[in-house]
Amino acid sequence: MMTIAEIEAACDSSQVLSFPRHEIEAPELTLKKTLYPFGFPAEIWSNSAEILAQCEERWGAFKKRFDTKAIRVDVHVVESDSTECPPMPVYRMMRPMVASVADMNNYIVFDLAESRTHISISRATEKHPSYLRYFFLDGMVTFHLGVRYSKGVHAACVALDGHGVLLCGDSGAGKSTLSYACARAGWTYVTDDLSHLVGGETPRMVVGNCHQVRFRPTAAKLFPELEGLELTPRAAGQPSIEVPTSSMPQVARSQEARADFMVFLNRRGAGPAELVPYRMDVARNFMRQGELHLSEESLAMHNAASEELLKVKIMELRYCDLDWAVERLKTLVREGR
């Protein structure tokens, strides 16, 4: 900063003073890309072409489906002395803001009221794509979708003859394995892990990431075509085999489906293989967990979407044999039993 004496001298000599941006200001954003994650418009602004390239790789295959207000995402890449990957972020909610903080240079602020995300990341973080994608890029848009436009369901989704089936279960329940087995058998693949149940005029519409399948390494024993594929290190959780569905011409895929069945997976191997009715109270509480609401309006949207879904036939699939499970689901869809 200039002293007052220096400013006086400059003014006396008619010198035009130019002051730089304040040192705490984030870099100016001059690059922009519009993408459509899960079909919803999002404007991504950054000072880094690398960030926009990674967003394009993550979301570029999605086609526009909804005419909602664009979610605005500002990604400021800042200089720092660090060369290390940051620690896992900590999340805090202070309605209508949500903060995710890893360290002083790497953090996100979600403004849920304005559908806007502010991100600061260091150059070092930019060089750790797995961490960057998992903790920053994946959530920068979906956080807003889950509050304003859709209800997230921890389920895979496949469709047959226009009827969508949600495959529900905990992590490791076999959602990815069974959804891919269905796709290999001629079903349409929608998503293997997270289904977005969209609120609005079309009941039980599900959108998902049909452009990727993620397997646990043990899946290579079931599907020979996965043998020898590279393991992708995960920023959190076990390593996985991540395969773009664009490399699988035999797999039919769609960004969306109408959910007509909800099936909870049970691979524990106790008792005979069978498809049986499942408890409504458990299914309802499964839908309620992990909900994040901004307002009474968003809560009402989530509740309405959940209750509409709970009108479908809800079953439990107890199985060990994958081929049997696919055939049993086919009978469920085509014969309703």
C-alpha positions in Angstrom: 0.0 0.0 0.0 1.1 3.6 -0.7 1.7 6.0 2.1 -0.3 9.2 2.3 2.8 11.2 1.4 3.3 9.1 -1.7 -0.3 9.6 -2.8 0.1 13.4 -2.2 3.2 13.4 -4.4 1.5 11.5 -7.1 -1.5 13.8 -7.1 0.8 16.9 -7.2 2.5 15.5 -10.3 -0.9 14.7 -11.9 0.1 11.0 -11.9 -2.8 8.6 -12.6 -2.8 6.0 -9.9 -3.7 2.4 -10.6 -4.3 0.1 -7.6 -4.1 -3.7 -8.0 -6.7 -6.1 -6.8 -6.7 -6.7 -3.1 -4.5 -9.5 -2.1 -7.3 -11.5 -0.5 -9.5 -11.3 -3.7 -9.8 -14.6 -5.6 -8.5 -14.7 -9.2 -10.8 -13.2 -11.8 -12.9 -15.7 -13.7 -12.7 -15.4 -17.5 -13.5 -18.9 -18.8 -17.0 -20.3 -19.0 -18.6 -23.6 -20.1 -22.3 -24.6 -20.0 -22.9 -28.2 -19.2 -26.0 -30.3 -18.3 -25.3 -32.7 -15.5 -28.2 -35.2 -15.2 -30.0 -32.9 -17.8 -30.0 -29.8 -15.7 -28.2 -26.6 -16.9 -25.1 -25.5 -15.1 -22.7 -22.6 -15.9 -19.1 -23.3 -14.9 -16.8 -20.3 -14.6 -13.1 -20.6 -13.8 -9.6 -19.1 -14.4 -8.3 -22.5 -15.3 -8.8 -24.3 -18.6 -7.9 -27.5 -16.9 -10.8 -27.3 -14.5 -13.3 -26.7 -17.4 -11.7 -29.7 -19.2 -12.3 -31.9 -16.2 -15.9 -30.7 -15.9 -16.4 -31.5 -19.5 -15.0 -35.0 -19.0 -17.3 -35.5 -16.1 -20.5 -33.9 -17.4 -20.1 -33.4 -21.1 -21.9 -36.5 -22.2 -25.2 -35.4 -20.6 -27.9 -33.8 -22.9 -30.1 -31.0 -21.8 -33.4 -32.3 -20.4 -34.8 -29.6 -18.0 -35.4 -25.9 -18.5 -34.5 -24.9 -14.9 -32.5 -21.9 -13.8 -28.9 -22.6 -14.5 -26.8 -23.5 -11.4 -23.8 -21.1 -11.3 -20.4 -22.6 -10.2 -17.4 -20.4 -9.7 -14.1 -22.3 -9.5 -11.1 -20.1 -8.4 -7.7 -21.9 -8.8 -5.3 -20.1 -6.4 -1.5 -20.2 -6.2 0.0 -21.8 -3.1 3.3 -23.2 -1.9 1.7 -26.6 -1.1 2.4 -29.6 -3.4 0.4 -32.1 -1.3 -3.1 -33.4 -1.8 -5.3 -31.8 0.8 -7.0 -33.7 3.6 -10.6 -34.9 3.5 -13.0 -31.9 3.8 -15.3 -31.2 6.8 -18.9 -30.2 6.1 -21.0 -27.7 8.0 -24.5 -26.4 7.3 -25.6 -22.9 8.2 -28.9 -22.5 6.2 -29.0 -21.5 3.5 -25.2 -22.0 3.2 -23.2 -25.2 3.3 -19.5 -25.1 3.7 -17.0 -27.9 2.8 -13.5 -27.0 4.1 -10.3 -29.0 3.5 -7.8 -26.3 4.3 -7.3 -22.5 3.8 -7.0 -22.8 0.0 -9.3 -25.7 -0.7 -13.0 -25.2 0.2 -16.5 -24.9 -1.2 -19.4 -22.6 -0.2 -22.8 -23.7 -1.4 -25.4 -20.9 -1.5 -28.5 -23.1 -1.7 -30.9 -20.1 -1.8 -29.3 -18.8 -5.0 -28.3 -22.1 -6.6 -24.7 -21.0 -6.7 -21.4 -22.7 -5.7 -18.2 -20.9 -4.9 -15.0 -23.0 -5.0 -11.4 -22.3 -4.1 -8.7 -24.9 -4.9 -5.0 -24.8 -5.1 -2.8 -25.6 -8.1 -1.7 -28.7 -6.1 -5.3 -30.0 -5.8 -5.7 -29.5 -9.6 -3.0 -32.1 -10.0 -4.9 -34.7 -8.0 -7.9 -35.5 -10.3 -9.4 -38.3 -8.2 -9.5 -36.1 -5.1 -10.7 -33.1 -7.1 -13.5 -35.0 -8.7 -14.8 -36.8 -5.6 -14.7 -34.0 -3.1 -15.3 -30.9 -5.4 -16.5 -31.5 -8.9 -19.1 -34.3 -8.2 -20.9 -32.3 -5.5 -20.7 -28.8 -7.0 -24.0 -29.2 -8.9 -25.7 -32.3 -7.4 -25.9 -30.6 -3.9 -28.3 -28.1 -5.5 -30.2 -30.7 -7.4 -30.9 -32.7 -4.3 -32.4 -29.6 -2.5 -34.3 -27.9 -5.3 -35.2 -30.3 -8.1 -34.8 -34.0 -7.1 -34.7 -36.5 -4.3 -31.5 -38.6 -4.2 -32.1 -42.4 -3.7 -29.2 -44.7 -2.9 -30.1 -47.1 -5.7 -29.2 -48.3 -9.1 -31.7 -48.1 -11.9 -32.3 -50.3 -15.0 -35.3 -50.5 -17.3 -37.0 -53.2 -19.4 -39.9 -52.6 -21.8 -40.2 -49.0 -20.5 -40.5 -50.0 -16.9 -37.8 -48.8 -14.5 -36.6 -50.9 -11.6 -34.7 -49.3 -8.7 -32.2 -51.7 -7.1 -31.8 -50.5 -3.5 -29.2 -51.4 -1.0 -26.2 -50.3 1.1 -22.7 -49.9 -0.3 -21.5 -53.4 -1.3 -25.1 -54.8 -1.7 -24.4 -55.6 -5.4 -26.2 -52.7 -7.1 -23.5 -52.1 -9.8 -23.0 -55.8 -10.4 -26.7 -56.6 -10.9 -27.5 -53.4 -12.9 -24.6 -54.3 -15.3 -25.7 -57.9 -15.5 -29.2 -56.7 -16.5 -27.7 -54.4 -19.1 -25.7 -57.3 -20.6 -29.0 -59.2 -20.8 -30.6 -56.5 -22.9 -32.0 -54.1 -20.3 -31.5 -50.3 -20.5 -28.9 -49.0 -18.1 -29.6 -45.7 -16.2 -27.3 -45.7 -13.2 -25.4 -48.0 -10.9 -25.4 -46.1 -7.6 -27.4 -42.9 -7.2 -30.8 -42.3 -8.7 -32.3 -38.8 -8.8 -36.0 -38.9 -8.3 -37.2 -35.7 -10.0 -40.1 -33.8 -8.5 -42.7 -32.3 -10.8 -45.4 -33.3 -13.3 -43.9 -36.6 -14.3 -44.4 -39.1 -11.4 -41.5 -41.3 -10.5 -39.1 -40.0 -13.1 -35.5 -41.1 -12.3 -32.4 -39.5 -13.9 -28.9 -40.9 -13.4 -25.4 -41.2 -14.7 -25.8 -43.7 -17.6 -22.3 -42.9 -18.9 -20.3 -44.8 -16.3 -20.3 -48.1 -14.4 -18.1 -48.5 -11.3 -17.3 -52.0 -10.1 -15.4 -53.4 -7.1 -12.3 -55.2 -8.2 -13.9 -58.6 -7.4 -16.4 -58.0 -10.3 -13.7 -59.1 -12.8 -14.4 -62.7 -11.6 -18.0 -62.4 -12.8 -17.4 -60.4 -16.0 -14.5 -61.6 -18.1 -14.4 -58.3 -20.1 -13.3 -56.5 -17.0 -10.2 -58.7 -16.6 -7.0 -56.6 -16.7 -8.7 -53.2 -16.6 -7.0 -50.6 -14.5 -8.1 -50.0 -10.9 -9.0 -46.4 -10.2 -7.9 -45.2 -6.8 -10.7 -43.6 -4.8 -10.4 -40.5 -2.8 -12.6 -42.2 -0.2 -13.5 -45.9 0.0 -12.2 -48.9 -1.9 -10.5 -48.8 -5.3 -12.8 -49.5 -8.2 -12.9 -50.4 -11.9 -14.5 -47.4 -13.6 -15.7 -48.1 -17.2 -17.4 -45.6 -19.5 -20.5 -47.1 -21.1 -19.4 -45.4 -24.4 -16.9 -48.3 -24.6 -19.7 -50.9 -24.3 -21.6 -50.8 -27.6 -23.7 -53.7 -26.4 -25.2 -51.7 -23.5 -28.3 -49.7 -24.2 -28.4 -46.6 -21.9 -30.7 -43.7 -21.1 -30.4 -40.7 -18.8 -33.9 -41.3 -17.5 -36.6 -43.9 -16.7 -39.9 -44.1 -15.0 -39.6 -46.2 -11.8 -42.3 -48.9 -11.6 -40.7 -51.3 -9.2 -38.5 -50.9 -6.1 -36.3 -53.9 -5.2 -34.1 -54.2 -2.1 -31.1 -56.5 -2.7 -30.2 -59.3 -0.2 -27.1 -61.3 -1.2 -26.5 -62.7 2.3 -27.2 -66.2 1.1 -29.4 -67.2 4.0 -32.4 -69.3 2.8 -33.7 -70.0 -0.7 -33.5 -67.7 -3.6 -36.8 -65.8 -3.9 -38.5 -62.5 -4.5 -40.8 -61.5 -1.7 -42.8 -58.4 -0.6 -40.7 -56.0 1.4 -41.7 -53.9 4.5 -43.2 -50.5 3.7 -42.0 -48.9 6.9 -38.4 -49.9 6.2 -38.7 -48.6 2.6 -40.1 -45.3 3.7 -37.3 -44.7 6.3 -34.7 -45.8 3.7 -36.1 -42.9 1.5 -36.0 -40.4 4.4 -32.4 -40.9 5.6 -29.8 -38.3 4.6 -32.3 -35.7 3.5 -31.2 -32.1 3.2 -33.9 -29.4 2.9 -33.7 -25.7 2.3 -37.3 -24.8 2.9 -40.8 -26.1 3.5 -41.3 -26.1 -0.2 -38.3 -28.4 -0.8 -39.3 -30.7 2.0 -42.8 -30.9 0.4 -41.2 -31.8 -2.9 -39.1 -34.5 -1.4 -42.0 -36.0 0.5 -44.3 -35.9 -2.5 -41.7 -37.6 -4.7 -41.0 -40.3 -2.0 -44.6 -41.1 -1.4 -45.3 -41.3 -5.1 -42.5 -43.8 -5.5 -43.7 -45.8 -2.5 -46.9 -46.6 -4.4 -45.0 -49.0 -6.7 -44.5 -52.7 -5.9 -41.8 -53.0 -3.3 -39.9 -56.3 -3.1 -36.8 -58.0 -1.6 -34.6 -60.0 -3.9 -32.8 -62.8 -2.0 -30.2 -64.4 -4.3 -26.7 -65.7 -4.8 -26.8 -66.6 -8.5 -26.6 -63.5 -10.7 -28.2 -65.0 -13.8 -31.2 -66.2 -11.7 -31.6 -62.7 -10.3 -31.7 -61.1 -13.8 -34.3 -63.7 -14.9 -36.4 -63.2 -11.8 -36.4 -59.4 -12.3 -37.5 -59.9 -15.9 -40.5 -62.0 -14.7 -41.3 -59.3 -12.2 -41.4 -56.6 -14.9 -43.2 -58.6 -17.5 -45.7 -60.4 -15.4 -45.9 -58.2 -12.3 -45.1 -61.0 -9.9 
